[in-house]
Amino acid sequence: MSSLGVWDSEDVEQSRVRNRDFPGGPYIRGTLLGQGGFACVYKVLRPRDGGVFAGKTSPNAVNNLRREASVLRNLNHEHIVKYIDYYEDADYPSANVLVLELCPHGNLQTLINDYTYGVPQKKTLEVVLQLSRALRYLHGQGRYHGDFKPRNVLVRSWDPVNVAMADCADSYWSPYVFRHNRHAGTSDDIWALGVSLLAMMSQSPRFVKKEERMYPRQCHTHAQNLLELNPDHDIVRLASRMLDWNTKARVTAAELVEVIPDMLSKVERQEYETGMAKRMELKIPEGFEPIVFW
């Protein structure tokens, strides 16, 4: 397996295959890091200085890649993935590449999968706080993210926690998106963050593709059921506010940035007193079965 943060022998081997059909350019492609419906992400090397980055390609959706580059180029926040460069070859669209910082610890979903009983409270709150700060920055500029999921939250480090927000995904759409086929704006970003929080709590309802329009209601209902069983649990209360069905009543990113530090301080004091990481320790509705990753 390739080492994420460095250009290693596997990348050299992969580059011989991946670059033979492309004209010479400023970046060499190595190991495939991820693949979606319209894009692939590779580890890329910049030979002139030895820089190693993540390179996103989308030969069948060049305009989308160009637009993403245009947006990221103008963003500057510590918890939004860093733009490095955009290279385009008019004669070879498959050679186009959006170059971003390489986050060496993969994505949040991979780390969530390692926690059967939920990510510990302190790390969960740190992640949500950092993402809330990124959303507050976006919303303050009159922008919104358009949804995101744990797989698209990139992890620079896990101890201490340092994450960066990247792409989006339709399985985290809000009820407004499903009902009107368009984004409601900032409140939908909070909804997506709330569904991501359920994942960190190991409380994601099972997702059935043929019933996907019911998934927002499942998430909202489960958050309310958790609140009834755990009325004094800070993270449960947080999730219920983020998954409020009423978009106007839903908590804002700015409010999250204000309230989470106190919750975090409370957990840190408890961990100092016990000498142990504080787990979620939730009462679960009878018959509820969360998504389980093997």
N, C-alpha and C positions, 0 to 999 in steps of 0.2 A: 504493500500500500504506500502511495506517495505521501511524503511529509508535507503538510499544508503550507507551512511558512517558508519553505525553501525550494529551490529548483534542484531536484534530485535525479538519480539515474533513471527512474521510471518516467519522469517528465521528458528526459532526453530521448528515451525510446519512443514514447508517445508522439513526440514532436516530429519524428521522422515520418510518421504516418499522417498526422493531422495537417502538416504544412506543405506536403508535396504538390498539392493541386492549387496552391495560392501563389500569387506573385510576391516578390520580396516586399516586406513592410517593416515597420518599427517594432512589431511584436511577434513572438513565436508562441504557438499554442502547445500546451502540455496536457496534463491529466484533465479529463472531464470531471468537473466538480458537481454539476447538477444539470437537469434537463426538464423543461416544461413544455407546454403546448406549442409555443412559438419561439422559444429561445433556448440556447445552451450556454452554460457558463464553464469556462476553462481556466486553469491556471495559465498565466501568460508571463513570458520573460521579455524584458526590454534589454536587448543585448548591449546597447551603448553604455549602460551603467550598471547592469546586473539586477535591476529592479524586478521584483516578482509581485504580480498583481492578480486580480480576478478579471477575466475578459468575457463580456457578454456578447453573444452573436445572435442575430435573428435575420437570416437571409430572406425569409418570406414576409417579413414585417419591418422593412428598413425604416419606414416613416415612424413607426412606434419607437424604434431604437434611437432614432435621431431626436424625437421629441423627449424621450427620457433623458438623453444626454443634455439637452437644452435646459431641462428643469434642474437636474442635479448640479449642473455647472454653476447655477446661481444660488444654491443652498449652502449654508455654512453653519452646521450645528454638530456638537460633539457626538450626538447619538443618532445621526443620519449618516449612512454609508458615504465615504468620501469619494468624490469624483476625481479621477486622475487625468483622463484624456478620452478623446473620441477620434478614431481613425476610420476614414471612409475611402473606398476605392470605387469610383463611379463605374468602372468596367467590370468589377468583380464584387457584387453585393455580398457574397458569402465571406469575403475578406474583411468586411466592416466589423469593427469591434468597439464596444463601450468599455473602457478600462476603469476599474474601481479598486479601492483598497482591498487587500486580501485579509479576511478575518480568519485567523489560524485555528479557531476552535469550532468551525462549522456553524450550524444554526441552532436556534433554541429548541426546535422540535426534537432534534437528536438527543439533546440533554434531558428534555422532559421524559423521553422514553426510558431513561435510566432510573426514573423515580416512580416506583410502583404506587406509593402512597402520597404522591404529590411532591413538588419541589418544596424544600423547607421555607418557612415563612419569611425569613430575612432575605433570602435570595429572590423570592417571589416579589416582595415589596420593592427591592432594589431594581429589578427588571421593569416593573410597572412604573416606577418613578422615573426612570430614565426615558422610557418610551413616552410617558406623559409630557416630559419636558420637550421632547422632540415634536410632539403634536402641538403643544402650546406655541412653539416657534412657528410651525407651519400655519396654524390657525391665525396667529398674529400677523402673518403676511397675506392673509386672505386666501390661503391655499388649504386643501385637504389632501389626505393621503390616497383615499379611494379604497380602503380596506387593506388589512395585512393579516398574516397568520404567523404562528411560531416558526414555521419553516423558512420564512422570509425575514426573521429577526436574526441578524448575524452576530456571532459571539466573538468579540476580540479577546476577552478573558473571562473566566468563571470564578476566579478567586484572586483578586476581587472581581465582582461582577462589572462587566463593561460590554454593553450591547449597542448595535447600530440597526436602525430601521431601514428596510429595503422594499421589496415588491409587495404585491397584493394577491388576493385569491377569492374566488366566488363562493366557496363553502363558508366563508365568514361574513357573507352579506347580511345586512340588517333586514327587518321586516319591510322597511320602506323601499329598499332596492327591489325586493321580490314583488312588492305590490305595484310599484310604479315604473319599474325597469330603469330607474335612474337614481343617482346618489343624492341623499338629503344634505350632504355637506359634513360639517364638523361632528355632528351628533352620531353619524354613521361610523366615523373613525373611533369614537368612544365605544360603540357597540362591538366593533371588531376587536378592540383591546379587551373588552369584557369577555368575549368568547375565548380569547387567548388566555385570559386569567383562569377561566374554568379549566382549560387544558393544563395549566401549571398546577392547579389544585387536584388534578387527576379526576375531574368531574365533568368531562365532556360527554354529553349525551351521544348515544350511538347514532351514526349518520347513515341513513338509507337513501341512496341516490334517487330512487323513484318517488321518495317523499320529501325531497329537499326543500320544498316550499314550506314544510311544517317545521323545519329545523330552527328557525328563529324563535318560534313559539315554544319549542322544546327547551331551548336555552333559557328563555325568560322564565318559564314555569319552573324549571329546575332551580334557578337562582332564588326564586321566591320560596320554594319548598325548603331549600337549605337555610334560608333566613328564618323561617318558622322554627326549624329545629336547632339553629345556632344563632339566636338573636344577639348574643354578646361577642360574636366572633368578628373581629375587625375586617378581615379579608372577605368574609362572606357578605358583610354589609357593603363593602366596596363593590363587589361583583354585582349585587342587586341594584345598586345605583347606576352602574355602567350599563346594565341590561334592562333598565326601565323601558317599558313599552312605549311610553310617551316621550317623543324626541325632545320636547321642550322642558321636560322635567329631568332628563338625563344629565348626570354630572358632566362638567366641562373639564377639559385638559388643565386649565388654569386652577380649577378647584382641586383636582387630583394632586397637582404639584404642591398645593398648600396643606392638604390633610395627610398625605402619606408620610412625610418626615416624622410626625408625631407617632404614627403607628410603628414606624421603623425603630424609633428610639425605645418604645415600649418593649418590642421584641428583643432588642439588643440588651436591655436591662434584664429581661427574663433569662436570656441565654447566659449572661454573665453570672447570674445567681445560681443557675443549675449546671453550668459548664457543658451544656449540650445544645445542639442545634434544635430549634423548636419546629416540630412537624405540624402538619395541618390540623390533625386531631378533630375530625369532623364527624358529626352525626349525619348519617345518610338516609334519605327517604327509603322506606321499605320497597324492595323490588327493583331499585335503580341499579342498572349495570352500565358503568362508564366504558368508553372506548379503552381497549387494552392493547398495548403494543408488545410484540414478542421480540 
